Amino acid sequence: LILNVADLIKLGLRGERRSVLAALVRPAPAREVRAQKRIVVVDDSITTRTLEKNILEAAGYIVQLATDGQEALNSIATDGVPDLIVSDVVMPRLDGFGLTQRVREDAQTADVPVILVTSLDSPEDKARGIEVGADAYITKSSFDQNNLLETIEQLI
């Protein structure tokens, strides 16, 4: 996976721009406090999990990690219902399709948005993702962190 430096700079510049000296001279204005949203990232690849975690934390989300769908379900049962789930499809024990289906079948989690981020890009795979109830389907070959963040903002 390769980070897009231009996108990282844009993300860093999103906030209010001010000099360090100005911050020392006058206090920072009070910012509107909003509750942080919790996202569960599910992927068996440590590289992908870490990349997605870093992108989401930089955007202000609380991120919880799971290595497969079963671990994600256990985490939800223990730690409570998240605001959103970002999941790979191909994983051991319980894949992303199965995870999405189980999330949709449970009354407590049925309304939690699910984004599938996967290397499976065939029309059949995308149709299956929609069939099991995924709210968005992003292929890793065309992965763009801005697209992921915009999709999350729309769903939360």
C-alpha positions as a Markdown table, in Angstrom:
| # | Residue | x | y | z |
|---|---|---|---|---|
| 1 | Leu | 0.0 | 0.0 | 0.0 |
| 2 | Ile | 1.2 | 3.5 | -0.8 |
| 3 | Leu | 0.2 | 6.7 | 0.9 |
| 4 | Asn | -0.8 | 9.6 | -1.3 |
| 5 | Val | 1.4 | 12.4 | 0.0 |
| 6 | Ala | -0.8 | 15.1 | -1.6 |
| 7 | Asp | -3.9 | 13.8 | 0.2 |
| 8 | Leu | -2.0 | 13.6 | 3.5 |
| 9 | Ile | -1.0 | 17.3 | 3.2 |
| 10 | Lys | -4.6 | 18.2 | 2.3 |
| 11 | Leu | -5.9 | 16.3 | 5.4 |
| 12 | Gly | -3.3 | 18.1 | 7.6 |
| 13 | Leu | -4.3 | 21.5 | 6.2 |
| 14 | Arg | -8.0 | 21.0 | 6.7 |
| 15 | Gly | -7.9 | 22.5 | 10.2 |
| 16 | Glu | -7.4 | 26.1 | 11.1 |
| 17 | Arg | -4.1 | 27.5 | 10.0 |
| 18 | Arg | -2.2 | 29.7 | 12.5 |
| 19 | Ser | 1.4 | 30.4 | 13.5 |
| 20 | Val | 2.9 | 28.9 | 16.7 |
| 21 | Leu | 3.7 | 32.4 | 18.0 |
| 22 | Ala | 0.0 | 33.5 | 17.6 |
| 23 | Ala | -1.1 | 30.5 | 19.6 |
| 24 | Leu | 1.2 | 31.5 | 22.5 |
| 25 | Val | 0.1 | 35.2 | 22.5 |
| 26 | Arg | -3.7 | 34.6 | 22.5 |
| 27 | Pro | -5.7 | 31.6 | 23.7 |
| 28 | Ala | -7.2 | 29.3 | 21.1 |
| 29 | Pro | -10.9 | 29.9 | 20.5 |
| 30 | Ala | -13.2 | 27.3 | 22.0 |
| 31 | Arg | -14.0 | 24.6 | 19.5 |
| 32 | Glu | -17.4 | 23.0 | 19.3 |
| 33 | Val | -17.2 | 19.7 | 21.1 |
| 34 | Arg | -18.8 | 16.8 | 19.4 |
| 35 | Ala | -18.9 | 13.2 | 20.4 |
| 36 | Gln | -16.3 | 11.1 | 18.7 |
| 37 | Lys | -17.6 | 8.3 | 16.6 |
| 38 | Arg | -16.3 | 4.8 | 17.1 |
| 39 | Ile | -15.4 | 2.7 | 14.0 |
| 40 | Val | -14.5 | -1.0 | 14.0 |
| 41 | Val | -11.9 | -1.9 | 11.3 |
| 42 | Val | -11.9 | -5.6 | 10.4 |
| 43 | Asp | -9.0 | -6.9 | 8.3 |
| 44 | Asp | -6.7 | -9.9 | 8.5 |
| 45 | Ser | -3.8 | -7.9 | 7.0 |
| 46 | Ile | -1.9 | -6.0 | 9.6 |
| 47 | Thr | -0.7 | -3.5 | 7.0 |
| 48 | Thr | -4.2 | -2.7 | 5.8 |
| 49 | Arg | -5.6 | -2.5 | 9.4 |
| 50 | Thr | -2.8 | -0.1 | 10.4 |
| 51 | Leu | -3.2 | 2.1 | 7.4 |
| 52 | Glu | -7.0 | 2.4 | 7.8 |
| 53 | Lys | -6.6 | 3.0 | 11.6 |
| 54 | Asn | -4.1 | 5.8 | 11.0 |
| 55 | Ile | -6.3 | 7.5 | 8.4 |
| 56 | Leu | -9.4 | 7.3 | 10.6 |
| 57 | Glu | -7.7 | 8.4 | 13.8 |
| 58 | Ala | -6.2 | 11.4 | 11.9 |
| 59 | Ala | -9.7 | 12.3 | 10.9 |
| 60 | Gly | -10.8 | 12.2 | 14.6 |
| 61 | Tyr | -12.5 | 8.8 | 14.9 |
| 62 | Ile | -12.0 | 6.3 | 17.7 |
| 63 | Val | -10.8 | 3.1 | 16.0 |
| 64 | Gln | -11.1 | -0.5 | 17.3 |
| 65 | Leu | -9.4 | -3.3 | 15.4 |
| 66 | Ala | -10.4 | -6.9 | 14.7 |
| 67 | Thr | -8.6 | -9.5 | 12.6 |
| 68 | Asp | -11.7 | -11.3 | 11.3 |
| 69 | Gly | -15.5 | -11.1 | 11.4 |
| 70 | Gln | -15.8 | -13.4 | 14.4 |
| 71 | Glu | -13.4 | -11.2 | 16.4 |
| 72 | Ala | -15.4 | -8.1 | 15.3 |
| 73 | Leu | -18.7 | -9.7 | 16.5 |
| 74 | Asn | -17.1 | -10.6 | 19.8 |
| 75 | Ser | -15.8 | -7.1 | 20.2 |
| 76 | Ile | -19.2 | -5.6 | 19.5 |
| 77 | Ala | -20.8 | -7.9 | 22.0 |
| 78 | Thr | -18.2 | -6.9 | 24.6 |
| 79 | Asp | -17.7 | -3.2 | 23.9 |
| 80 | Gly | -21.0 | -2.1 | 22.5 |
| 81 | Val | -22.4 | -1.2 | 19.1 |
| 82 | Pro | -20.0 | 1.0 | 17.0 |
| 83 | Asp | -21.1 | 3.8 | 14.8 |
| 84 | Leu | -19.7 | 2.2 | 11.7 |
| 85 | Ile | -17.8 | -1.0 | 10.5 |
| 86 | Val | -15.1 | -1.0 | 7.8 |
| 87 | Ser | -14.4 | -4.6 | 6.8 |
| 88 | Asp | -12.3 | -6.6 | 4.3 |
| 89 | Val | -14.1 | -9.5 | 2.6 |
| 90 | Val | -11.6 | -12.3 | 2.5 |
| 91 | Met | -10.7 | -13.3 | 6.1 |
| 92 | Pro | -10.4 | -16.5 | 8.1 |
| 93 | Arg | -13.3 | -17.8 | 10.4 |
| 94 | Leu | -15.9 | -15.3 | 9.3 |
| 95 | Asp | -15.5 | -13.3 | 6.1 |
| 96 | Gly | -16.8 | -9.8 | 5.4 |
| 97 | Phe | -19.9 | -11.0 | 3.6 |
| 98 | Gly | -20.8 | -13.2 | 6.6 |
| 99 | Leu | -20.0 | -10.4 | 9.1 |
| 100 | Thr | -22.3 | -8.0 | 7.2 |
| 101 | Gln | -25.1 | -10.5 | 7.0 |
| 102 | Arg | -24.8 | -11.3 | 10.8 |
| 103 | Val | -24.8 | -7.5 | 11.6 |
| 104 | Arg | -27.9 | -7.0 | 9.5 |
| 105 | Glu | -29.7 | -10.0 | 11.2 |
| 106 | Asp | -29.1 | -8.7 | 14.7 |
| 107 | Ala | -31.7 | -6.1 | 15.8 |
| 108 | Gln | -29.1 | -4.2 | 17.9 |
| 109 | Thr | -26.7 | -3.7 | 15.0 |
| 110 | Ala | -29.0 | -3.8 | 12.0 |
| 111 | Asp | -28.7 | 0.0 | 11.4 |
| 112 | Val | -24.9 | 0.1 | 11.7 |
| 113 | Pro | -23.4 | 1.2 | 8.4 |
| 114 | Val | -21.0 | -1.3 | 6.9 |
| 115 | Ile | -18.3 | -0.4 | 4.3 |
| 116 | Leu | -16.6 | -3.3 | 2.6 |
| 117 | Val | -13.0 | -2.5 | 1.4 |
| 118 | Thr | -11.7 | -5.4 | -0.6 |
| 119 | Ser | -9.6 | -6.6 | -3.5 |
| 120 | Leu | -12.5 | -8.5 | -4.9 |
| 121 | Asp | -13.8 | -6.3 | -7.7 |
| 122 | Ser | -15.9 | -8.5 | -9.9 |
| 123 | Pro | -19.5 | -7.5 | -10.6 |
| 124 | Glu | -20.6 | -10.7 | -8.8 |
| 125 | Asp | -18.7 | -9.8 | -5.6 |
| 126 | Lys | -20.1 | -6.3 | -5.6 |
| 127 | Ala | -23.6 | -7.7 | -6.1 |
| 128 | Arg | -23.1 | -10.1 | -3.2 |
| 129 | Gly | -21.9 | -7.2 | -1.0 |
| 130 | Ile | -25.1 | -5.3 | -1.7 |
| 131 | Glu | -27.1 | -8.5 | -1.3 |
| 132 | Val | -25.8 | -9.0 | 2.2 |
| 133 | Gly | -26.5 | -5.4 | 3.2 |
| 134 | Ala | -23.2 | -3.5 | 2.8 |
| 135 | Asp | -23.8 | 0.3 | 2.6 |
| 136 | Ala | -20.7 | 0.8 | 0.4 |
| 137 | Tyr | -18.2 | -1.3 | -1.5 |
| 138 | Ile | -14.7 | 0.1 | -2.1 |
| 139 | Thr | -12.1 | -1.9 | -4.0 |
| 140 | Lys | -8.5 | -1.7 | -2.8 |
| 141 | Ser | -7.2 | -1.3 | -6.4 |
| 142 | Ser | -8.9 | 2.1 | -6.5 |
| 143 | Phe | -8.6 | 2.9 | -2.8 |
| 144 | Asp | -8.5 | 6.6 | -2.0 |
| 145 | Gln | -8.4 | 7.8 | 1.6 |
| 146 | Asn | -10.5 | 10.9 | 0.8 |
| 147 | Asn | -13.2 | 8.6 | -0.8 |
| 148 | Leu | -13.2 | 6.5 | 2.3 |
| 149 | Leu | -13.5 | 9.5 | 4.6 |
| 150 | Glu | -16.3 | 11.1 | 2.5 |
| 151 | Thr | -18.2 | 7.8 | 2.4 |
| 152 | Ile | -17.9 | 7.5 | 6.2 |
| 153 | Glu | -19.1 | 11.1 | 6.7 |
| 154 | Gln | -22.2 | 10.4 | 4.5 |
| 155 | Leu | -23.1 | 7.2 | 6.4 |
| 156 | Ile | -22.5 | 8.4 | 10.0 |
